[in-house]
């Protein structure tokens, strides 16, 4: 399995999120599309002739209209039979200049930086941004997780190289990331956010979870614990998420997993403790590290 994100060398701030603020009214589980905004300190000229030509060369069949681009990934497709005969459906990514002006202050209010653990500079970098473009999946639900993530990353990397954004705001899991990490980071870094919360009504108890696997049709990963360095369990949870990404939902309920420092974890499928309400693979660290009622 690959290394987690953030690593033990990126400790959490002293004031993590609080489940009292996070719980609220949980929404039902629902698959959604991957979506991210690239934020800039000046107009990126995203649909310049030069960029259009590059997008057309990289994504044959690309179409452009009124500030919108549709980029088909021809290598990922399937055929459906309809009343007019067979039709080929391509996995596709859309690029658009969003309507309406949103300031960076409004974006930070909508997506606070408190769960953007991997980029501690987000609160300093984002306020200088004035322009944004939206990147989103357009046709994706019929495709497997890896083609979806890899195709989405391919578009983001090209845009980041060509237009030099200052920040990336991931909309489906509410966090900010540094565009400079796109080349080196694991493909799930961005599509999946690793979160950390203190449990408000249970002193010393904490929750680490992933948010974003369920958009891919896979279970998110959750650990409810105490008396363990949360960075260690963030890395473990990310590694398990990466394993599920590579192999599918193959971890069965009551499976035993080896963890760091000789710890043993029991996996169960259950509803998430934190919103949005979704199915997670819960990793129980056992006595004396387990928290909550098991």
JOJOLIN-V489194 format. One record per residue. RES is the residue in one small letter. PSI is psi in radians with two decimals (none if undefined). Layout:
# JOJOLIN-V489194
RES|PSI + RES|PSI
This chain:
# JOJOLIN-V489194
x|2.72 + x|2.90 + x|2.56 + x|3.12 + x|2.03 + x|2.87 + x|2.98 + x|-0.26 + x|0.07 + x|1.31 + x|2.65 + x|2.61 + x|2.88 + x|-0.33 + x|1.41 + x|3.10 + x|2.89 + x|2.29 + x|-0.35 + x|-0.62 + x|-0.44 + x|-0.56 + x|-1.08 + x|-2.61 + x|2.00 + x|2.36 + x|2.66 + x|2.71 + x|2.37 + x|2.26 + x|2.43 + x|3.02 + x|2.69 + x|2.38 + x|2.38 + x|2.61 + x|2.36 + x|2.23 + x|2.48 + x|2.77 + x|-0.08 + x|2.94 + x|2.08 + x|-0.13 + x|0.87 + x|-0.44 + x|0.67 + x|2.80 + x|-0.68 + x|-0.78 + x|-0.66 + x|-0.76 + x|-0.69 + x|-0.74 + x|-0.69 + x|-0.68 + x|-0.67 + x|-0.54 + x|1.41 + x|2.35 + x|0.03 + x|2.46 + x|2.63 + x|2.38 + x|2.13 + x|0.95 + x|0.32 + x|2.44 + x|2.46 + x|2.09 + x|1.87 + x|2.50 + x|1.59 + x|-0.42 + x|-0.18 + x|1.85 + x|2.84 + x|2.80 + x|2.44 + x|2.58 + x|2.16 + x|-2.98 + x|-0.41 + x|0.19 + x|-2.95 + x|2.47 + x|2.37 + x|2.25 + x|2.17 + x|2.44 + x|2.29 + x|2.70 + x|2.41 + x|2.56 + x|2.36 + x|2.64 + x|1.95 + x|2.51 + x|2.60 + x|2.65 + x|2.13 + x|2.21 + x|2.82 + x|-0.55 + x|-0.71 + x|-0.67 + x|-0.69 + x|-0.54 + x|-0.71 + x|-0.60 + x|1.47 + x|2.83 + x|0.09 + x|-0.34 + x|0.38 + x|1.11 + x|-0.56 + x|-0.21 + x|1.42 + x|-0.28 + x|0.02 + x|-0.78 + x|-0.36 + x|-0.58 + x|-0.66 + x|-0.69 + x|-0.38 + x|-0.01 + x|2.54 + x|-0.30 + x|2.75 + x|2.72 + x|2.64 + x|2.34 + x|2.22 + x|2.64 + x|2.50 + x|-0.87 + x|1.88 + x|-0.42 + x|-0.41 + x|0.13 + x|2.74 + x|2.82 + x|-0.81 + x|-0.83 + x|-0.65 + x|-0.89 + x|-0.79 + x|-0.69 + x|-0.71 + x|-0.76 + x|-0.64 + x|-0.75 + x|-0.79 + x|-0.75 + x|-0.74 + x|-0.80 + x|-0.70 + x|-0.70 + x|-0.70 + x|-0.52 + x|-0.14 + x|1.10 + x|2.75 + x|-0.37 + x|2.72 + x|2.21 + x|2.00 + x|2.06 + x|-0.61 + x|-0.22 + x|0.29 + x|1.10 + x|2.90 + x|2.57 + x|2.77 + x|2.14 + x|-0.43 + x|-0.22 + x|-0.05 + x|-0.66 + x|-0.71 + x|-0.45 + x|2.74 + x|2.53 + x|-0.49 + x|-0.26 + x|1.93 + x|-1.22 + x|-0.49 + x|2.24 + x|2.33 + x|2.14 + x|2.80 + x|2.25 + x|2.54 + x|2.51 + x|2.06 + x|-0.54 + x|0.33 + x|1.64 + x|2.25 + x|-0.23 + x|2.56 + x|2.79 + x|2.26 + x|2.36 + x|2.85 + x|2.64 + x|2.02 + x|-0.34 + x|-0.61 + x|-0.41 + x|-0.38 + x|0.06 + x|0.35 + x|2.74 + x|2.43 + x|2.97 + x|2.41 + x|2.47 + x|2.19 + x|2.00 + x|3.07 + x|2.77 + x|0.53 + x|2.47 + x|2.06 + x|-0.49 + x|-0.66 + x|-0.72 + x|-0.45 + x|-0.77 + x|-0.74 + x|-0.84 + x|-0.68 + x|-0.72 + x|-0.71 + x|-0.73 + x|-0.74 + x|-0.64 + x|-0.75 + x|-0.62 + x|-0.70 + x|-0.63 + x|-0.13 + x|3.14 + x|1.19 + x|-0.13 + x|2.00 + x|2.72 + x|2.40 + x|0.13 + x|2.55 + x|2.24 + x|2.44 + x|2.40 + x|-3.00 + x|2.71 + x|0.61 + x|0.12 + x|2.61 + x|2.40 + x|2.47 + x|2.17 + x|2.35 + x|2.64 + x|2.21 + x|3.05 + x|2.58 + x|2.61 + x|-0.53 + x|2.61 + x|2.73 + x|2.61 + x|2.18 + x|2.91 + x|2.32 + x|2.75 + x|1.84 + x|2.31 + x|1.87 + x|2.05 + x|-0.10 + x|3.06 + x|2.37 + x|0.29 + x|-0.24 + x|2.48 + x|2.76 + x|-3.10 + x|2.09 + x|none
